[in-house]
Amino acid sequence: MLNNYYILHRLAHTWDQSILGAAFTDAWCHAPGELIIALEHHTETTAISFLTHAPIVGAFRRKDAGRPRRNAKSLFRTLRQQSVTGVRVSEGDRILILAFTGGLQLQAHLYGSRANVLLGNESGHVQEAFRKGGPAEFSPARAAPEPQSLTEFTTKWNSAAENRVKALQRIYVRFNRDQAQEVLKPCEGADLPTPAAVYEAAQALHLRLLNTRDALYVYQNPPALSLIPLAGRMDAEGQKYDDVDDALRTYAQRILSERAYRAQYEPLRRNLVRILDKTERSAKRMHMERSRPSRADEYERIGHILMASPPLPAGNSRVELPDVFHPGTKVTVSLDPALNSLQNAERYYLKARKARTSRTHLDTLIRQVEEKVFSLKRDLAELERAKTYKELKAFQRGRTKPGVPGRPFRRYALAPSYELWVGRNAKESEMLTLRHARPFDLWLHARGVSGAHAILRLPKRDVQPSRHLIEQAAAIAAWHSKARTSSIAPVIVTPRKYVRKVRGTPLGEVTVSREEVVMVEPALP
């Protein structure tokens, strides 16, 4: 909308009065699709910004004309020491023309996908183009193909197949959607407005837009820029600007802000919905698992049957044995062919212990996943309340990962002055061990399996925690490892000073030079 013909006409009229005689000092490109031209006028420096990339195509003036020290390409050096002699818009086309002394012209072609800024001479030869692929000659000015009489308008209006707004925009190419709606606003009550009424309203609006010198109006949701108050947007808040450049700059910022909002909001929402759906399905599976009877008793019963039966050598994958719990009946037992019957019995006892341990910790897991579901639903509701880019950024800054505190590491308060810190992933575990742990703190890790690094923070260097406290910390470290489902797990306990990182090893992998091992049952406090 910055490149609307009437907006450019008003802008050219304002600039023709305010920057006449301004001397060109520099031109550069720092961001893709944006050309900055610096002018000096009455000892003051001003900058004109030309935007040539969608969704913003247009121009406005700003006060901050400081050129960046890096990544700024100089352009249009021929214009140096030349002064502005006039500013205008080509009749019927969106070409903003800045005339300079020496017969030079800077033409900003602010339309289409190849919007460009061209520098040429009086003969129309283009000497330099802002964007590559510009023409060699200035395009001849063309009048807008608009109807010059009621008869011509009536013919085009009656043959239009689109809706009224689109039909009017096709006939009056200089009208944008808001302006076309303003023409048709008085005709809303009629089923089919007469061509004469529409033509008369269009001509009146055309003259009004060309001659208005009032303030500009910037609307927010959705963003809109208008030279006149929009009757179709009376319920929306329109901010009034007496300065044309302020209005254009504010509108451009809102368009870019809305674009950034749309680009980030939908991926954020999709990701939250995906994680929430996955977590809810996980919770559902856990509830179903808890509703089923535990298989621990069945595994233990098979182990007893194997122990009560005569020993069998390895090599059997299935065997039929007398059921000692139901005399006179037999039961078919699946075996591991690599083990004998006594070893298979021990395997079934181990499976029974694991099943009981899993069932014991299932309630804890269910509570954790339900807390995560609640946190995700709260985040989703908060995200859906964010309607602007500013609110979306505030949401992103204030939000933490679901179920994760705002500070790093999981933290467990075990006793007064004692706290256990546990890394959530390999990167955080390594950071915990190498950066946050003090040399005298105790480092814990499940032995022989992958798992999180844990640090028992000691209140003082010479303090020795009790055996019970160390075992409690070790149980938590084992819980945050692959040994979680084991009935008993070995855990390394050593002062942090005996743990080091070997260069070239994977993330989270460390070497321990001195260790003590404690045997604990994996559990949370």
GIPEVEN-V983882 format. One record per residue. N is the residue number from 1. OMEGA is omega in degrees with one decimal (999 if undefined). Layout:
<<N:OMEGA> <N:OMEGA>>
This chain:
<<1:175.8> <2:-177.7> <3:173.2> <4:-174.3> <5:-176.0> <6:175.8> <7:179.3> <8:178.1> <9:178.8> <10:-180.0> <11:-179.9> <12:178.7> <13:179.6> <14:-179.1> <15:-179.1> <16:179.5> <17:-171.2> <18:-176.4> <19:177.5> <20:-178.7> <21:179.3> <22:-177.7> <23:176.6> <24:178.6> <25:-176.8> <26:173.7> <27:-178.5> <28:175.4> <29:179.7> <30:178.6> <31:-179.7> <32:175.5> <33:-179.7> <34:176.9> <35:178.5> <36:176.8> <37:-179.8> <38:179.5> <39:176.4> <40:-174.7> <41:-179.0> <42:178.7> <43:176.4> <44:179.4> <45:177.0> <46:-178.5> <47:174.8> <48:-179.7> <49:175.3> <50:-179.8> <51:-174.5> <52:179.9> <53:175.3> <54:6.9> <55:-178.6> <56:173.3> <57:-177.6> <58:-178.3> <59:172.3> <60:-177.5> <61:177.9> <62:-174.5> <63:-176.8> <64:-175.9> <65:-178.8> <66:-179.5> <67:177.7> <68:-179.1> <69:-176.4> <70:173.6> <71:177.2> <72:-178.3> <73:-180.0> <74:-178.4> <75:171.7> <76:-179.4> <77:178.4> <78:-176.5> <79:-176.3> <80:-177.4> <81:174.6> <82:-176.7> <83:179.9> <84:178.0> <85:178.7> <86:177.6> <87:179.6> <88:174.1> <89:179.3> <90:-175.2> <91:174.5> <92:-179.7> <93:-175.6> <94:177.0> <95:178.5> <96:-172.6> <97:172.8> <98:179.6> <99:-179.6> <100:173.6> <101:-177.9> <102:178.7> <103:-178.7> <104:177.8> <105:172.4> <106:-177.1> <107:176.2> <108:178.6> <109:-169.8> <110:177.3> <111:175.9> <112:-178.1> <113:-179.6> <114:175.7> <115:-173.0> <116:174.3> <117:-173.4> <118:175.0> <119:-179.1> <120:-178.7> <121:-176.0> <122:-178.1> <123:178.2> <124:179.6> <125:-179.7> <126:-179.5> <127:-177.8> <128:178.9> <129:178.6> <130:177.7> <131:-178.5> <132:177.9> <133:178.1> <134:-178.8> <135:178.3> <136:-179.8> <137:174.4> <138:176.1> <139:177.8> <140:179.4> <141:180.0> <142:177.7> <143:179.3> <144:-178.1> <145:-178.5> <146:-177.0> <147:179.9> <148:-180.0> <149:178.2> <150:-179.2> <151:179.3> <152:178.3> <153:-178.2> <154:179.4> <155:-179.5> <156:-177.8> <157:-177.6> <158:-178.8> <159:-178.4> <160:-179.2> <161:-177.2> <162:173.8> <163:-170.8> <164:-177.2> <165:-180.0> <166:178.6> <167:179.6> <168:177.3> <169:179.1> <170:-179.4> <171:177.4> <172:-170.8> <173:-179.5> <174:178.0> <175:168.2> <176:-174.2> <177:-179.4> <178:-179.4> <179:176.4> <180:177.7> <181:177.6> <182:177.5> <183:-174.7> <184:-177.1> <185:179.3> <186:-176.9> <187:-174.6> <188:-176.6> <189:-176.2> <190:177.6> <191:-179.6> <192:-178.3> <193:-179.3> <194:177.9> <195:-178.9> <196:-179.4> <197:-179.7> <198:-179.6> <199:180.0> <200:179.2> <201:179.4> <202:178.9> <203:179.6> <204:179.8> <205:178.9> <206:-179.9> <207:179.7> <208:-179.2> <209:179.5> <210:-170.8> <211:-177.4> <212:175.8> <213:-179.4> <214:179.3> <215:174.6> <216:-177.3> <217:178.0> <218:179.5> <219:-170.3> <220:-171.9> <221:-5.4> <222:-178.8> <223:178.3> <224:179.1> <225:-175.6> <226:175.7> <227:-178.5> <228:174.7> <229:-177.3> <230:178.9> <231:179.5> <232:-179.1> <233:-176.8> <234:-179.6> <235:-179.3> <236:178.9> <237:176.9> <238:-179.8> <239:-174.8> <240:-179.7> <241:175.3> <242:179.8> <243:-176.9> <244:-176.8> <245:176.5> <246:-179.9> <247:-179.1> <248:-180.0> <249:178.6> <250:179.5> <251:179.3> <252:179.0> <253:-179.8> <254:177.4> <255:179.6> <256:178.4> <257:178.9> <258:178.7> <259:178.2> <260:178.0> <261:-178.8> <262:-178.0> <263:-176.6> <264:-173.2> <265:-175.2> <266:176.0> <267:177.8> <268:-177.7> <269:179.1> <270:-179.4> <271:178.6> <272:179.9> <273:179.5> <274:-179.5> <275:179.3> <276:179.1> <277:179.2> <278:-179.1> <279:177.9> <280:176.9> <281:177.2> <282:177.6> <283:179.6> <284:178.9> <285:179.2> <286:177.4> <287:177.9> <288:179.2> <289:179.4> <290:-179.2> <291:179.7> <292:176.0> <293:-179.6> <294:179.7> <295:-177.9> <296:-179.4> <297:-179.7> <298:178.0> <299:-179.5> <300:179.5> <301:179.1> <302:176.6> <303:177.4> <304:-179.7> <305:179.2> <306:-179.6> <307:-178.1> <308:-178.1> <309:177.1> <310:-179.7> <311:179.3> <312:178.3> <313:176.9> <314:178.1> <315:179.9> <316:175.7> <317:178.7> <318:-178.7> <319:178.8> <320:-174.6> <321:175.6> <322:178.5> <323:-176.4> <324:179.7> <325:176.8> <326:-176.4> <327:178.6> <328:179.0> <329:179.1> <330:-179.4> <331:178.5> <332:-176.0> <333:175.2> <334:-177.1> <335:170.6> <336:-175.0> <337:-178.1> <338:-175.6> <339:173.2> <340:-173.1> <341:179.5> <342:177.6> <343:175.9> <344:177.7> <345:177.5> <346:178.3> <347:178.7> <348:176.2> <349:178.3> <350:177.8> <351:177.8> <352:179.2> <353:179.1> <354:179.6> <355:179.1> <356:178.9> <357:179.3> <358:179.9> <359:179.0> <360:-176.8> <361:-178.2> <362:179.1> <363:177.4> <364:178.9> <365:179.1> <366:178.6> <367:-179.9> <368:-177.4> <369:176.2> <370:174.8> <371:178.2> <372:177.1> <373:179.3> <374:-179.7> <375:179.7> <376:177.7> <377:177.7> <378:178.7> <379:-179.8> <380:178.4> <381:179.3> <382:177.9> <383:-178.8> <384:175.6> <385:179.9> <386:-175.3> <387:179.2> <388:179.7> <389:179.1> <390:178.4> <391:179.0> <392:177.6> <393:176.9> <394:177.4> <395:-178.5> <396:178.7> <397:-174.9> <398:-175.2> <399:170.9> <400:178.2> <401:-178.7> <402:176.5> <403:-177.3> <404:178.1> <405:-178.8> <406:179.1> <407:-176.3> <408:174.9> <409:167.6> <410:-176.6> <411:-179.6> <412:175.5> <413:-174.4> <414:-179.0> <415:177.1> <416:178.6> <417:178.2> <418:179.1> <419:178.2> <420:176.7> <421:-177.1> <422:177.5> <423:-178.2> <424:-179.8> <425:-175.7> <426:-179.3> <427:-178.3> <428:177.7> <429:-180.0> <430:178.3> <431:178.4> <432:-176.1> <433:-170.2> <434:-174.4> <435:-171.3> <436:-179.2> <437:175.5> <438:-175.3> <439:-176.6> <440:175.4> <441:-179.7> <442:179.3> <443:-177.8> <444:178.7> <445:177.3> <446:-173.6> <447:173.0> <448:179.7> <449:176.0> <450:-178.8> <451:-177.8> <452:170.3> <453:178.3> <454:179.8> <455:173.4> <456:-177.3> <457:-179.6> <458:-178.1> <459:-179.6> <460:-178.0> <461:-173.4> <462:-179.4> <463:177.9> <464:-179.2> <465:179.9> <466:179.0> <467:179.9> <468:-179.1> <469:178.5> <470:179.7> <471:177.6> <472:177.6> <473:179.3> <474:178.4> <475:178.5> <476:178.0> <477:178.3> <478:179.5> <479:-180.0> <480:179.0> <481:177.8> <482:179.0> <483:-175.0> <484:-175.6> <485:179.7> <486:178.1> <487:177.0> <488:-174.4> <489:174.7> <490:-179.6> <491:177.3> <492:174.7> <493:-179.8> <494:173.4> <495:-177.0> <496:-176.1> <497:179.2> <498:179.9> <499:179.8> <500:179.5> <501:177.4> <502:-177.0> <503:177.7> <504:179.4> <505:-178.7> <506:179.5> <507:178.3> <508:-179.1> <509:-179.0> <510:178.7> <511:-179.4> <512:-177.4> <513:178.5> <514:-175.2> <515:170.4> <516:-176.9> <517:174.6> <518:179.6> <519:-177.1> <520:172.1> <521:-178.7> <522:-178.5> <523:172.2> <524:-178.0> <525:999>>
